[in-house]
Amino acid sequence: MTITFRVEDGRAILAPTAAIITPDQLASLRDLLAEQSLRLGFALLLPGSGVTGDTWFAFDARVCHLSLAVVSKCFDHDPSVIAILDEAQFLGRRVRVAQTDPTGDITMRLSVNPDAAPEIALANPKALALLDGLGIDRMVAGMVPMTELRRRLTDPRIRRRLDSDPDMAESIETLATMAALKPIEGEYLLAWI
């Protein structure tokens, strides 16, 4: 089992209804994201679980760096998809594409993750050791405000404890990147599940 650490914006908004997309539209989106990833020099498709073609899958797509018209063309300018893409670009979030049932529809919805935020997926023992090192209760799922994470990462006592474990170096670096992200308004949260 793994625990994924991610950034959430903590804003409770009334998200647009999920849009149903076809396998051909999904293929068109994946092609566009692959092409634009090469042009921009960073990944626009972020794997979640499974892969397209599995009985179930989910992934996030970064759409904030692309024009709404270019992305919506993959979906024949479907108004329900445009509503999700527009909201994602306005809030600076990703979109989530998923199929949760082998015979079910492929859906697109607004993701809870900010567009540029990294994620860390760790095996349970390493994730729990990271939480211990940070001095956070060992819960399989939880959230802390980013201000609290920043405070813990700059606390000399906690930092010495984290730096003493060489296996934590990459995770600490990613957490520091997460902690440095600044939202337009409100506060980000570090969430893990």
C-alpha positions as CSV (number, residue, x, y, z in Angstrom):
1,M,0.0,0.0,0.0
2,T,1.1,3.6,-0.6
3,I,0.3,6.9,0.8
4,T,0.2,9.9,-1.5
5,F,1.2,13.4,-0.2
6,R,-0.3,16.2,-2.3
7,V,-1.2,19.9,-2.2
8,E,-4.9,20.9,-2.0
9,D,-6.2,24.4,-2.1
10,G,-8.8,23.9,0.6
11,R,-11.4,25.9,-1.2
12,A,-14.8,24.4,-1.1
13,I,-16.4,25.4,-4.3
14,L,-19.3,24.2,-6.3
15,A,-17.5,22.4,-9.0
16,P,-19.1,22.0,-12.4
17,T,-20.8,18.6,-13.0
18,A,-18.5,15.9,-14.4
19,A,-18.4,15.6,-18.2
20,I,-18.7,12.3,-19.9
21,I,-16.0,11.9,-22.6
22,T,-15.5,9.2,-25.3
23,P,-12.5,6.9,-25.7
24,D,-11.7,8.8,-29.0
25,Q,-11.8,12.2,-27.1
26,L,-9.6,10.7,-24.4
27,A,-7.0,9.6,-27.0
28,S,-7.1,13.0,-28.6
29,L,-6.4,14.6,-25.2
30,R,-3.6,12.3,-24.4
31,D,-2.0,13.0,-27.8
32,L,-2.3,16.8,-27.2
33,L,-0.8,16.5,-23.8
34,A,2.1,14.4,-25.0
35,E,2.8,16.9,-27.9
36,Q,2.6,19.9,-25.6
37,S,4.7,18.3,-22.9
38,L,7.5,18.0,-25.4
39,R,7.1,21.7,-26.4
40,L,6.9,23.0,-22.8
41,G,9.5,20.7,-21.3
42,F,7.4,19.3,-18.4
43,A,4.8,16.7,-18.0
44,L,1.1,17.7,-18.5
45,L,-0.3,14.2,-17.9
46,L,0.2,13.1,-14.3
47,P,-0.5,9.4,-13.6
48,G,-2.9,8.5,-10.8
49,S,-3.9,4.9,-10.8
50,G,-4.1,2.3,-13.5
51,V,-3.5,3.2,-17.2
52,T,-5.9,3.8,-20.0
53,G,-7.3,0.5,-21.1
54,D,-7.3,-1.0,-17.6
55,T,-10.7,-1.9,-16.1
56,W,-10.3,1.4,-14.1
57,F,-7.9,4.3,-14.2
58,A,-7.5,7.9,-13.1
59,F,-5.0,10.6,-14.0
60,D,-4.7,14.4,-13.7
61,A,-4.1,16.7,-16.6
62,R,-2.4,20.1,-16.4
63,V,-4.4,22.4,-18.7
64,C,-3.5,25.8,-17.3
65,H,-0.6,26.2,-19.8
66,L,-2.8,25.5,-22.8
67,S,-5.4,27.6,-24.5
68,L,-9.0,26.7,-23.8
69,A,-9.8,26.5,-27.5
70,V,-7.0,24.0,-28.2
71,V,-7.9,21.7,-25.4
72,S,-11.7,21.9,-26.0
73,K,-11.1,21.0,-29.6
74,C,-10.3,17.5,-28.4
75,F,-13.9,17.3,-27.1
76,D,-15.6,18.9,-30.1
77,H,-16.1,22.0,-28.0
78,D,-18.5,20.3,-25.7
79,P,-20.0,22.9,-23.3
80,S,-19.8,20.6,-20.3
81,V,-16.1,20.0,-20.9
82,I,-15.5,23.7,-21.5
83,A,-17.1,24.6,-18.2
84,I,-14.6,22.2,-16.4
85,L,-11.6,23.5,-18.4
86,D,-12.5,27.1,-17.8
87,E,-13.0,26.6,-14.0
88,A,-9.6,24.7,-13.9
89,Q,-7.8,27.5,-15.6
90,F,-9.5,30.2,-13.5
91,L,-8.7,28.4,-10.2
92,G,-5.2,27.2,-11.4
93,R,-6.2,23.5,-10.9
94,R,-5.7,20.3,-12.9
95,V,-8.6,18.3,-14.4
96,R,-9.1,14.6,-13.3
97,V,-10.0,12.0,-16.0
98,A,-11.2,8.7,-14.7
99,Q,-13.1,5.5,-15.4
100,T,-14.0,3.8,-12.1
101,D,-16.1,1.0,-13.6
102,P,-15.0,-1.3,-16.4
103,T,-18.4,-0.8,-18.2
104,G,-18.9,2.8,-16.9
105,D,-18.3,6.1,-18.6
106,I,-15.0,8.0,-18.8
107,T,-15.5,11.2,-16.8
108,M,-13.7,14.5,-16.6
109,R,-14.0,16.7,-13.5
110,L,-12.2,19.4,-11.7
111,S,-9.3,18.1,-9.6
112,V,-8.6,19.2,-6.0
113,N,-4.8,19.6,-6.9
114,P,-3.2,22.9,-7.9
115,D,-1.8,22.9,-11.4
116,A,2.0,23.0,-10.6
117,A,2.0,21.2,-7.3
118,P,4.2,18.0,-7.0
119,E,3.1,14.8,-5.3
120,I,4.9,12.1,-3.4
121,A,3.8,8.5,-3.3
122,L,5.5,6.5,-0.6
123,A,5.1,3.0,0.7
124,N,3.2,3.0,4.0
125,P,6.3,2.4,6.2
126,K,8.2,5.3,4.6
127,A,5.2,7.6,4.6
128,L,4.6,6.9,8.3
129,A,8.4,7.4,9.0
130,L,8.1,10.8,7.2
131,L,5.1,11.8,9.3
132,D,7.1,10.7,12.5
133,G,10.1,12.8,11.3
134,L,7.8,15.8,10.8
135,G,6.3,15.3,14.3
136,I,2.8,14.8,12.8
137,D,0.4,12.1,14.1
138,R,0.7,8.8,12.3
139,M,-2.6,8.8,10.4
140,V,-3.1,7.0,7.1
141,A,-5.0,10.1,5.9
142,G,-4.9,13.7,7.1
143,M,-4.2,17.4,6.3
144,V,-2.1,20.2,7.8
145,P,-2.0,23.8,6.7
146,M,1.1,24.7,4.6
147,T,2.1,27.3,7.2
148,E,2.4,24.4,9.7
149,L,4.5,22.4,7.2
150,R,6.8,25.4,6.6
151,R,7.2,25.9,10.3
152,R,8.1,22.2,10.8
153,L,10.6,22.2,7.9
154,T,12.4,25.2,9.3
155,D,12.4,24.0,12.9
156,P,16.1,23.1,13.6
157,R,15.2,20.2,15.8
158,I,12.8,18.6,13.3
159,R,15.2,19.4,10.4
160,R,18.1,17.6,12.1
161,R,15.9,14.6,12.7
162,L,14.8,14.6,9.0
163,D,18.3,15.2,7.6
164,S,19.7,12.3,9.7
165,D,17.8,9.8,7.5
166,P,19.3,9.8,4.0
167,D,16.3,8.0,2.6
168,M,14.2,11.0,3.3
169,A,16.2,13.6,1.3
170,E,14.2,13.4,-1.9
171,S,10.9,13.5,0.0
172,I,12.0,16.5,2.1
173,E,13.1,18.3,-1.1
174,T,9.6,17.8,-2.6
175,L,7.9,18.8,0.6
176,A,9.9,22.0,0.6
177,T,8.8,22.7,-3.0
178,M,5.2,22.1,-1.9
179,A,5.6,24.4,1.0
180,A,7.0,27.2,-1.2
181,L,3.9,27.3,-3.4
182,K,1.8,30.4,-2.7
183,P,-1.9,30.5,-3.6
184,I,-3.6,33.6,-5.0
185,E,-5.9,33.7,-2.0
186,G,-6.4,31.5,1.1
187,E,-3.9,28.8,2.1
188,Y,-2.8,25.5,0.6
189,L,-3.0,22.3,2.6
190,L,-0.7,19.3,2.6
191,A,-3.0,16.3,2.3
192,W,-2.2,12.6,2.4
193,I,-4.2,9.6,1.8
